[in-house]
Amino acid sequence: MSILQRLFGSSGSEKQHPTVVFGRYTDAYKPSDGFDRAVALFESGEIMPAYQLFLEYLRDEQEENIQWRTEGNTLHFDFWQGSQHIYGTATPEKVRVESKVVHAGELNIGFLRRLMEYNFRLKFSRFTLDDENCLTIVFDTFTEDGSPLKLMHALRELAIHADKQDDLLLEEFRSLSPAEPRLFGELPEAEKQVKYQFIQSSIDRLADLLENGKPEAEKYPSNYAYLILALAFKLDYLVKPEGFMMDTLEKIRGIFFLKSERNAQMKISAARKEFQKLQTRDEAALAREMYRTKNTFGINPAVNHNTIVSMIDGELPKMDWPQQQGYEHLALAVPDYIVGFTLFHHTPPRPDKELLHLYLQIREQAFFQALGFEQVWHSNGVFDKKAITQEIKAIAERNRKQYPHLKPDFGLLEFENACAFFRSFLILLKNLNLSTAP
């Protein structure tokens, strides 16, 4: 039985449709009217109805992420963020929310000190140790100071930090164990294998280019920085790992973006070491970091189309020199970086996000086909103009109700070679009119 059959079932007359999730969850596309009504109710003194409307706003029907019930004058609710289950109660007097992160079989000054120091970075919540030796993150407030706006910021902070810290603490401190069942659902083993193989082959290719690529990485570290960051962002979006791997990819991003005394060559070396940690990591350990989750809050902020335009205008010209010199791997690293950076840091308007995803489908066709996506976008170096333009048209049609002026200019697309196509693809995206005015 082939890997595709194991992943999507045996072949038959019906076309199989993979249900693979890419990228991090976002709540940026929710309409805000429900939240605004919750704020208005709270300000008029109707506290409990306001809280229930707030919970309705947080509900994502596709995620089935939140539920609540009322007992007397107490509103009980619980919701998911990644692998973490968060519980809360609200009364006319007080709101309390908590999530058990890990259980400590024995207390260790290392993780206790880390979380105590971590508390100084939190604005609304705090890590505590409960009576059962569970490290728990808690938020509470009196209702007179507990508007839906404050709850939105507080619950987002609590949920995101709870979900991040459980994997990291369990990885580093062996005396800790999960406080509750952590996985909402396993991925098919075949999907994990495809992703693991993609991680290995991608890092292998990067290592080979850093060692043997022309021009030499030591002489042109800035160009190779695009290659490294593009891969880190791409792995985060396509593999969607949790825990150690997700943290490692964030560290690679930090090597280049956070202030430090390292020069460009030192940053390249530091990033290589982080990638090596991933490559030498046990396959079973990486597989444990690939699982289904349910989410309530997105991490990336929403941005408008002009933000994407500025990114393309500022970065795309940097592929000119390597393209002119025939260094295709360095030239393509630039648009890869633009796409990856945007998906890693932002939530762009829906048409932009769908087109950026299409970019990756075309760019990483073999990976998507290994996962069971049947579309062929190019073959033997020749792009399928018809298939690509049809898919862009479909994206425009899906979004035209909200963006009535969304009319891609297909005359901008160039299909002669990979550099020309992927450059022109981003130029087409940049020139979209995403005005919502009639």
Secondary structure, DSSP 8 states (H G I E B T S, - for coil): --HHHHHH-S--SS--------S----TTS-SHHHHHHHHHHHTT-HHHHHHHHHHHH--TTTT-EEEEEETTEEEEEEEEBTEEEEEEE-SSEEEEEEEEEEESS--HHHHHHHHHHGGG-SS-EEEE-TTSEEEEEEEEEGGG--HHHHHHHHHHHHHHHHHHHHHHHHH-TTEEESS---SEE--HHHHHHHHHHHHHHHHHHHHHHHH-SS-TTT-HHHHHHHHHHHHHHHHHHH---HHHHHHHHHHHHHHHS--S--HHHHHHHHHHHHHHHHHS-HHHHHHT-EE-B-S--SS-B--HHHHHHHHHHHGGGGHHHHHHT-HHHHHHHHHHHHHHHHHH-B--HHHHHHHHHHHHHHTHHHHHHTT-----EETTEE-HHHHHHHHHHHHHHHTTT-TT----GGG---SSHHHHHHHHHHHHHT-------
